[in-house]
Amino acid sequence: MIEQVFMLARSPERTVEKVIQGENLDYIHMLFNKDEGLPLHYSNSNVYMTVLQGTLSIGLNDQADHHYPGGTLLKIPYKIKMNVRNTHNDLLELLVIKAPAPKNFQP
């Protein structure tokens, strides 16, 4: 078999799974219920965040929170303060790609 196969979590429980941590990119799958999210942090690479389902609530640097529905793709630059969370009732599912991989990022 030439291809590698990865299965993503299908649980309604809070999940942050680092599916691939490679030389070129990190591929992270996340599931958050209402009032769950990530700790406040700074992006450590270019971040491409896809909202697969639910509504993302995100504050970047000092701007007011924005809300993005399923089907939205965000491109977030390096060294941006991020407050990622689910403030809505429906399960939030995100796919996050960091490219280049943070360990290889040379700004």
C-alpha positions as CSV (number, residue, x, y, z in Angstrom):
1,M,0.0,0.0,0.0
2,I,1.5,3.3,-1.1
3,E,-0.8,5.7,0.8
4,Q,-0.9,6.2,4.6
5,V,-4.4,6.2,6.1
6,F,-5.4,8.3,9.2
7,M,-8.7,8.1,11.0
8,L,-10.2,11.2,12.6
9,A,-12.1,11.0,15.9
10,R,-15.9,10.9,15.5
11,S,-16.7,11.4,19.2
12,P,-18.8,14.2,20.7
13,E,-16.1,14.6,23.4
14,R,-13.5,17.4,23.5
15,T,-10.6,16.2,21.2
16,V,-7.4,17.7,20.0
17,E,-5.6,15.1,17.9
18,K,-2.3,15.8,16.2
19,V,-2.9,13.5,13.2
20,I,0.3,14.4,11.4
21,Q,3.4,16.1,12.7
22,G,5.7,16.1,9.7
23,E,8.6,17.9,8.2
24,N,6.3,20.1,6.0
25,L,3.2,20.6,8.1
26,D,1.2,19.8,11.2
27,Y,-2.4,18.5,10.6
28,I,-4.6,18.8,13.7
29,H,-8.2,17.8,14.2
30,M,-10.2,19.4,17.0
31,L,-13.7,18.9,18.4
32,F,-15.1,21.3,21.0
33,N,-18.5,21.4,22.8
34,K,-20.0,24.6,24.0
35,D,-17.7,26.7,26.3
36,E,-14.6,24.6,25.3
37,G,-11.6,25.7,23.3
38,L,-7.8,26.2,23.4
39,P,-5.8,28.1,25.9
40,L,-4.9,31.7,24.8
41,H,-1.8,31.3,22.7
42,Y,0.2,32.8,19.8
43,S,0.4,31.1,16.4
44,N,3.8,29.4,15.9
45,S,3.5,29.1,12.1
46,N,1.1,30.1,9.4
47,V,-2.2,28.6,10.4
48,Y,-5.0,27.4,8.0
49,M,-8.1,26.7,10.0
50,T,-11.1,25.1,8.4
51,V,-14.5,25.1,10.2
52,L,-16.0,21.7,9.3
53,Q,-19.1,22.0,11.4
54,G,-20.6,24.3,14.1
55,T,-19.5,27.9,14.5
56,L,-16.0,29.1,15.5
57,S,-15.7,32.0,17.9
58,I,-12.2,33.5,17.6
59,G,-10.4,36.6,18.8
60,L,-7.2,37.5,17.1
61,N,-4.8,40.0,18.8
62,D,-6.9,42.8,20.2
63,Q,-9.8,42.7,17.8
64,A,-13.3,41.8,18.8
65,D,-14.4,38.1,18.5
66,H,-15.6,37.0,15.1
67,H,-17.9,34.0,14.5
68,Y,-17.4,31.7,11.5
69,P,-19.8,29.0,10.3
70,G,-19.0,25.6,8.9
71,G,-17.4,25.8,5.4
72,T,-15.2,28.7,6.4
73,L,-11.4,28.7,5.9
74,L,-9.2,31.1,7.9
75,K,-5.6,32.0,7.1
76,I,-3.9,33.3,10.2
77,P,-0.3,34.6,10.1
78,Y,2.6,33.8,12.4
79,K,2.8,35.3,15.9
80,I,-0.9,36.3,16.2
81,K,-2.6,36.0,19.6
82,M,-5.4,33.5,19.2
83,N,-8.4,32.9,21.5
84,V,-10.2,29.8,19.9
85,R,-13.4,28.5,21.4
86,N,-16.9,27.3,20.9
87,T,-19.5,29.7,22.4
88,H,-22.4,28.0,20.5
89,N,-24.6,25.0,21.3
90,D,-23.6,22.8,18.3
91,L,-20.4,20.8,18.3
92,L,-17.5,22.7,16.7
93,E,-15.2,20.7,14.5
94,L,-12.0,22.2,13.2
95,L,-9.2,21.1,10.9
96,V,-6.0,23.0,11.5
97,I,-3.0,22.9,9.2
98,K,0.3,24.6,10.2
99,A,2.6,25.2,7.3
100,P,5.5,25.1,7.4
101,A,5.7,22.8,10.4
102,P,6.4,25.0,13.5
103,K,9.8,23.2,14.2
104,N,10.9,24.2,10.7
105,F,9.4,27.7,10.5
106,Q,12.0,30.4,9.8
107,P,10.1,33.8,9.8
